[in-house]
Amino acid sequence: MGFVNGFVSYLVLLIIFVVVGGTGIYLGITLRKGANAKAEKEQAHGDAE
């Protein structure tokens, strides 16, 4: 029973780490795309003048 309890405990930790890491990656990609779009828009606006 101790092995199963320890295994489940580490499995829950692994799931938590994967969720936190995945969320961080998703947010990072989303924020970077927004920043790139803003920079391209400002550059296009600057080139038009």
Secondary structure, DSSP 8 states (H G I E B T S, - for coil): -HHHHHHHHHHHHHHHHHHHHHHHHHHHHHHHHHHHHHHHHHHHHHHH-
